[in-house]
Amino acid sequence: MSYPGYPPTGYPAFPGYPPAGQESSFPPPGQYSYPSGFPPVGGGAYPPTPSSGYPGAGGYPGAGGYPGAGGYPAPGGYPSAPQPGGAPSYPGGQGFGAPPSGAGFSGYPQAPSQSYGGGPSQVPLPGGFPGGPMPSQYPGGQSPYPSQPASMTQGTQGTIQPAANFDAMRDAEILRKAMKGFGTDEQAIVDVVANRSNDQRQKIKAAFKTMYGKDLIKDLKSELSGNMEELILALFMPPTYYDAWSLQNAMKGVGTQERVLIEILCTRTNQEIREIVRCYQSEFGRDLEKDIRSDTSGHFERLLVSMCQGNRDENQNVNHQLAQEDAQRLYQAGEGKLGTDESCFNMILATRSFPQLKATMEAYSRMANRDLLSSVGREFSGSVESGLKTILQCALNRPAFFAERLHYSMKGAGTDDSTLVRIVVTRSEIDLVQIKQMFSQMYQKTLSTRIASDTSGDYRRLLLAIVGQ
């Protein structure tokens, strides 16, 4: 049985990140301080789940979620959510310096005009994830999912665009007035923050300090609290710093938030990962790879260390002969033998380009009569299973992966606010438009409707302003 939703004829490219013209948007070293600790805010903890799986009963489809059984993810897939904590602390610290300049990396991601894998761009539907068990046979051979929106073939798009006629000093003055005197004008803050790009927010911070001799972030922290505070601080962090900070926070203290490590390290481009590693060292004085080695173990550790290298092939051309050979290797390393050769899976999934992996999945489906995602579910468990599946899902349909993560951040009792904030903020200038489209297609409800029903107050107002209707 072939994997539902493909073979498609291509795949849209993702635009360069950081956005063109914003590569040096980070503030000079030492200009701003950032929170070194940022525990998840209380009151919105992730719904309780068994420690052996994520997200538990009623979560991801179980066996049968993909054709050929082996749902996503199996028990032991993701760890339980982080424990709620207090408001973020804000000690002083080094500002985030501009990353070393250098030539851009070729290949993936490319400009929106390039197709992903050649031919007319078309994104494959996620083959059976999520929305419940999928039958092994569709009536008439049709997938139960709606067809891909035509707009998704035009590359990716963020919901936040740089504001026209931008004036950093005027915005700084608006924010100063919103926080001055008795009470805080949260609506004025929302109107500015949600309608400026990250690069423009960095300029507002610089203008604020120049004009008033005060740190904008410290002033905002004194006026805000809870989830609203966490969201505002995330929006004012440069993207690379926010990723590095999220990784450090995921490994701080007792326990490790494995799903945060997976979400960042298994989905970013080579350039993004290399900049994250540099930022982690310069801002926190620590080696990211060493921290990963001390906080994880086994095959999961090896997968994350591979991801940290930022050396994935980013050539957009697909070698179909290699795809056939890799499919055969993966079958012989898993389904075709007693036991599993984990290093073979690690090598192929950590080094091949995303278009190449997509072709390998198609070849595997034809050869093994089972899709590769379900085979990973049968051969692996726990965090390494989740990491490998995340890589494969990004090869198939990256917006669908993030849509699924957003769904589970709001599913059940309570809300995993840290995940909700992190994904909305980090994808707001990249592909949040496509994530919204996939969310509606996969869950028959708009992302803004779900956010409105799961959040409240100024926090809800700012999230909806970023996401849009």
Helices and strands as residue ranges (DSSP letters): G 139-141, G 150-153, H 168-179, H 186-193, H 198-212, H 216-223, H 226-236, H 239-251, H 258-265, H 270-284, H 288-295, H 298-308, H 320-333, H 342-351, H 354-368, H 372-379, H 382-409, H 417-427, H 432-443, H 447-454, H 457-467
